[in-house]
């Protein structure tokens, strides 16, 4: 990874998009009932995939119950994502790669009919590896995205969720 491309931003502004399987029926801060968020983006130096990037989000909720409800909605969004996002020109695959430590991780891939990475949106890669961990009234979201299967290995996803939970500590 190269250096971050921007300083962390705190906001309660509306967003068009937040995670790969957002159902899109409502703006994410409204759909998840987010009180405020911080985000930071990192770009890579990968010449083969200039769109590859990582994002870190801290999503703040009014209380722990609201954060748990949001994580439940996120999990529901992922359960319907493949069927909702696939068509005759591309196939979306969603795999839950790990659970534990108050979190869940998913790998979402989009391939064209020939099995090659399919780019459906300018700002979202064909491959998205996403980790969500909830502690108290906070959900931490870490994303690796790009147009390469290099981000797909999931062997350490359980450890990643544990590390995120330890870094979060107990949020209130």
URZI-V390440 format. One record per backbone hydrogen bond with DSSP energy under -1.0 kcal/mol. NH is the residue of the N-H (numbers start at 1). CO is the residue of the C=O. E is the energy in kcal/mol with one decimal. If there is no record, write none. Layout:
BEGIN
nh=NH co=CO e=E
nh=NH co=CO e=E
END
This chain:
BEGIN
nh=2 co=43 e=-2.3
nh=5 co=41 e=-2.0
nh=9 co=39 e=-2.0
nh=11 co=37 e=-2.8
nh=22 co=19 e=-1.9
nh=31 co=27 e=-2.9
nh=32 co=28 e=-2.5
nh=34 co=29 e=-2.2
nh=35 co=60 e=-2.9
nh=36 co=60 e=-1.3
nh=37 co=11 e=-2.8
nh=38 co=58 e=-2.1
nh=39 co=9 e=-1.5
nh=40 co=56 e=-2.0
nh=42 co=54 e=-3.3
nh=44 co=52 e=-1.3
nh=52 co=49 e=-1.9
nh=53 co=145 e=-2.5
nh=54 co=42 e=-2.7
nh=55 co=143 e=-2.1
nh=56 co=40 e=-2.6
nh=57 co=141 e=-3.1
nh=58 co=38 e=-2.5
nh=59 co=139 e=-3.1
nh=60 co=36 e=-3.1
nh=61 co=137 e=-2.4
nh=67 co=63 e=-1.7
nh=68 co=64 e=-2.5
nh=69 co=65 e=-2.3
nh=70 co=66 e=-2.0
nh=71 co=67 e=-2.3
nh=72 co=68 e=-2.1
nh=73 co=69 e=-2.1
nh=74 co=70 e=-2.6
nh=75 co=71 e=-2.3
nh=76 co=72 e=-2.1
nh=77 co=73 e=-2.7
nh=78 co=74 e=-2.0
nh=79 co=75 e=-1.5
nh=80 co=76 e=-1.0
nh=84 co=80 e=-2.0
nh=85 co=81 e=-2.2
nh=86 co=82 e=-1.2
nh=87 co=90 e=-2.3
nh=91 co=111 e=-3.0
nh=93 co=109 e=-2.8
nh=95 co=107 e=-2.4
nh=97 co=105 e=-2.0
nh=98 co=105 e=-1.1
nh=100 co=103 e=-2.0
nh=103 co=100 e=-1.6
nh=104 co=132 e=-2.2
nh=105 co=98 e=-2.3
nh=106 co=130 e=-2.5
nh=107 co=95 e=-2.4
nh=108 co=128 e=-2.9
nh=109 co=93 e=-2.5
nh=110 co=126 e=-1.9
nh=111 co=91 e=-2.4
nh=112 co=116 e=-3.1
nh=115 co=112 e=-2.3
nh=118 co=110 e=-2.5
nh=124 co=121 e=-1.1
nh=127 co=146 e=-2.9
nh=128 co=108 e=-2.7
nh=129 co=144 e=-2.9
nh=130 co=106 e=-2.7
nh=131 co=142 e=-2.7
nh=132 co=104 e=-2.8
nh=133 co=140 e=-2.4
nh=134 co=102 e=-2.6
nh=135 co=138 e=-2.7
nh=138 co=135 e=-1.9
nh=139 co=59 e=-2.2
nh=140 co=133 e=-3.1
nh=141 co=57 e=-2.3
nh=142 co=131 e=-2.2
nh=143 co=55 e=-2.6
nh=144 co=129 e=-2.4
nh=145 co=53 e=-2.9
nh=146 co=127 e=-2.0
nh=151 co=148 e=-1.2
nh=152 co=149 e=-2.1
nh=157 co=154 e=-1.6
nh=160 co=156 e=-2.3
nh=161 co=157 e=-2.5
nh=162 co=158 e=-2.0
nh=163 co=159 e=-2.6
nh=164 co=160 e=-2.5
nh=165 co=161 e=-2.4
nh=166 co=162 e=-2.4
nh=167 co=163 e=-2.3
nh=168 co=164 e=-2.2
nh=169 co=165 e=-2.0
END
